[in-house]
Amino acid sequence: MTEATRVRPKRDWRSGWGGPFLVFLGLLLFSLWWLGVFNGASVQTETSPALSYIYRPFSGSFHAMEKARRDDLKSLPPAMRGASVLTLIDAERRAADGSTQVDAQLGVLVTATQATPPGWQRGTWPAQRVVAVRVRANPAVASWKAYAALERWGKASGTTIHYPTLELLGPGDEYRLWMPLRAGPAGSVGSQDSRP
């Protein structure tokens, strides 16, 4: 047997399925990293600051809430569109068709002196002790990771997870979730002024 017949030809890794698979795997890992899937959520108790915000009330499914939020933000005056986005979830309930429905306030943070645009309402969040969850990720991923971390914290501390919860998005990809340490009667945590 000659030397030429004993040497096996080298296989080009770029041919066949190996190359496309590695490219796909690289793109998948990059996408997950970019979305913040690998970022951990931190949980601690702290005193939240008092906040002033404008909002529109919402009642419906989580899916419809995302669309309503996008539409609401488009209707804001341009000067207010860069503010941190706020979601105050007052209650969650199971509808007759089995879907999960929420009652929420969708809005943005404002200063105490900013005027309330027509069609919007003003609300306040008082300074209070909260469980605070922070994570840097895409909003959809961040919300899932934050509520999962809050649930784990609740089980470890023997605390019942309850509403209202306040979600803040921004600046950038910073996501914050606050839950008051003590749940009061419905409507006692956030106060609203219904005048537009």
C-alpha positions as CSV (number, residue, x, y, z in Angstrom):
1,M,0.0,0.0,0.0
2,T,1.4,3.3,-1.0
3,E,1.7,6.4,1.2
4,A,-0.9,8.2,-0.9
5,T,-3.5,5.6,-0.2
6,R,-2.9,5.6,3.6
7,V,-3.4,9.3,4.1
8,R,-7.0,10.3,4.5
9,P,-8.1,13.6,2.8
10,K,-8.8,16.4,5.2
11,R,-12.4,17.4,5.3
12,D,-13.3,21.1,4.8
13,W,-15.4,22.1,7.9
14,R,-17.2,24.7,5.7
15,S,-18.7,22.0,3.5
16,G,-21.8,19.9,4.5
17,W,-23.9,20.7,7.6
18,G,-21.1,21.7,10.0
19,G,-20.5,25.2,8.8
20,P,-24.2,26.3,8.6
21,F,-24.8,24.7,12.0
22,L,-22.0,26.7,13.6
23,V,-23.2,29.9,12.0
24,F,-26.7,29.2,13.2
25,L,-25.5,28.4,16.7
26,G,-23.4,31.6,16.8
27,L,-26.3,33.8,15.6
28,L,-28.6,32.1,18.2
29,L,-26.2,32.7,21.1
30,F,-25.6,36.3,20.0
31,S,-29.4,36.9,19.8
32,L,-30.0,35.5,23.3
33,W,-27.1,37.6,24.6
34,W,-28.4,40.7,22.9
35,L,-31.9,40.1,24.4
36,G,-30.4,39.8,27.9
37,V,-31.4,36.1,28.4
38,F,-28.2,35.4,30.2
39,N,-28.5,38.5,32.5
40,G,-29.4,37.7,36.1
41,A,-32.1,39.6,38.1
42,S,-31.2,41.2,41.5
43,V,-33.8,41.2,44.3
44,Q,-33.6,43.4,47.4
45,T,-35.8,45.4,49.7
46,E,-35.6,49.2,49.6
47,T,-37.6,52.4,49.9
48,S,-38.9,53.4,46.5
49,P,-39.0,57.1,45.7
50,A,-42.3,59.0,45.2
51,L,-43.2,59.1,41.5
52,S,-45.5,61.3,39.4
53,Y,-46.8,59.9,36.2
54,I,-49.4,60.2,33.5
55,Y,-51.4,57.2,32.4
56,R,-54.3,55.7,30.5
57,P,-56.3,52.9,32.2
58,F,-56.3,49.5,30.6
59,S,-58.3,46.3,31.1
60,G,-57.7,43.3,29.0
61,S,-55.2,40.6,28.1
62,F,-51.4,40.9,28.4
63,H,-51.1,40.6,24.6
64,A,-53.6,43.5,24.1
65,M,-51.8,45.5,26.8
66,E,-48.6,45.6,24.8
67,K,-50.4,46.9,21.7
68,A,-52.3,49.5,23.8
69,R,-49.0,50.7,25.3
70,R,-47.4,51.2,21.9
71,D,-50.5,53.1,20.7
72,D,-50.6,55.2,23.8
73,L,-47.0,56.2,23.6
74,K,-47.4,57.3,20.0
75,S,-50.2,59.7,21.1
76,L,-47.9,61.5,23.6
77,P,-46.4,64.9,22.9
78,P,-43.0,64.4,21.3
79,A,-41.2,65.9,24.4
80,M,-42.7,63.1,26.6
81,R,-41.9,60.1,24.4
82,G,-38.4,59.6,25.8
83,A,-39.5,59.3,29.4
84,S,-39.3,56.0,31.4
85,V,-42.3,53.8,30.6
86,L,-44.5,52.8,33.5
87,T,-47.0,50.0,34.0
88,L,-48.9,49.8,37.3
89,I,-50.8,46.4,37.4
90,D,-53.6,46.7,39.9
91,A,-55.2,43.2,39.5
92,E,-55.0,40.0,37.5
93,R,-58.0,37.7,37.0
94,R,-59.0,34.6,35.1
95,A,-61.7,35.3,32.4
96,A,-64.5,32.9,31.6
97,D,-62.6,31.7,28.5
98,G,-59.6,30.8,30.6
99,S,-57.4,33.7,29.5
100,T,-55.6,36.0,32.0
101,Q,-56.9,39.5,32.2
102,V,-55.3,42.5,33.9
103,D,-56.4,45.9,35.1
104,A,-53.5,48.3,34.7
105,Q,-52.4,51.9,34.2
106,L,-50.1,52.4,31.2
107,G,-48.0,55.6,31.1
108,V,-44.8,57.4,31.6
109,L,-43.0,59.2,34.4
110,V,-43.3,63.0,34.5
111,T,-42.2,65.8,36.8
112,A,-44.7,67.4,39.1
113,T,-44.8,70.6,37.0
114,Q,-45.4,69.0,33.6
115,A,-48.9,69.5,32.2
116,T,-51.2,66.5,31.7
117,P,-51.9,66.0,28.0
118,P,-55.6,65.8,26.9
119,G,-57.0,62.3,27.3
120,W,-54.4,61.3,30.0
121,Q,-54.8,61.1,33.7
122,R,-52.3,61.8,36.5
123,G,-51.2,59.4,39.1
124,T,-48.7,59.2,42.0
125,W,-46.8,56.4,43.6
126,P,-45.9,57.2,47.2
127,A,-42.4,56.6,48.7
128,Q,-42.7,53.2,50.4
129,R,-40.9,50.0,51.3
130,V,-40.8,47.6,48.3
131,V,-39.3,44.5,47.0
132,A,-37.2,45.8,44.1
133,V,-36.2,43.6,41.2
134,R,-33.7,44.9,38.6
135,V,-32.6,43.3,35.3
136,R,-31.1,44.6,32.1
137,A,-32.7,42.9,29.1
138,N,-35.3,43.3,26.3
139,P,-38.6,44.3,28.0
140,A,-40.4,40.9,27.2
141,V,-37.5,38.9,28.5
142,A,-36.9,41.3,31.5
143,S,-40.5,41.0,32.6
144,W,-40.4,37.2,32.6
145,K,-37.1,37.1,34.4
146,A,-38.2,39.7,37.0
147,Y,-41.4,38.0,37.9
148,A,-39.7,34.6,38.1
149,A,-37.1,36.2,40.5
150,L,-39.8,37.8,42.6
151,E,-41.7,34.4,42.8
152,R,-38.5,32.7,44.0
153,W,-37.9,35.5,46.5
154,G,-41.4,35.1,47.8
155,K,-41.1,31.4,48.3
156,A,-37.8,31.8,50.1
157,S,-39.0,34.5,52.4
158,G,-42.5,33.2,53.0
159,T,-44.1,36.3,51.4
160,T,-47.2,36.1,49.3
161,I,-46.7,37.8,45.9
162,H,-49.5,40.4,45.4
163,Y,-50.7,43.3,43.4
164,P,-50.2,46.2,42.8
165,T,-46.8,45.9,41.1
166,L,-45.1,48.7,39.3
167,E,-42.9,48.1,36.3
168,L,-40.5,50.8,35.0
169,L,-38.6,50.5,31.7
170,G,-35.8,52.9,31.0
171,P,-33.5,54.6,30.7
172,G,-32.1,52.2,28.1
173,D,-32.7,48.5,28.7
174,E,-33.0,48.9,32.5
175,Y,-36.1,47.2,33.8
176,R,-37.3,47.6,37.4
177,L,-40.2,45.8,39.2
178,W,-41.5,47.0,42.5
179,M,-43.9,45.3,44.8
180,P,-45.0,47.0,48.1
181,L,-43.9,44.9,51.1
182,R,-47.4,45.2,52.7
183,A,-50.5,45.0,50.5
184,G,-53.2,47.4,51.6
185,P,-56.8,47.6,50.5
186,A,-57.4,47.8,46.8
187,G,-56.4,51.2,45.5
188,S,-54.6,52.3,48.6
189,V,-51.0,52.0,47.2
190,G,-51.3,54.3,44.1
191,S,-53.5,57.3,44.1
192,Q,-55.0,58.7,40.9
193,D,-56.4,62.0,39.8
194,S,-59.0,61.3,37.1
195,R,-59.0,64.8,35.7
196,P,-57.4,64.9,32.2
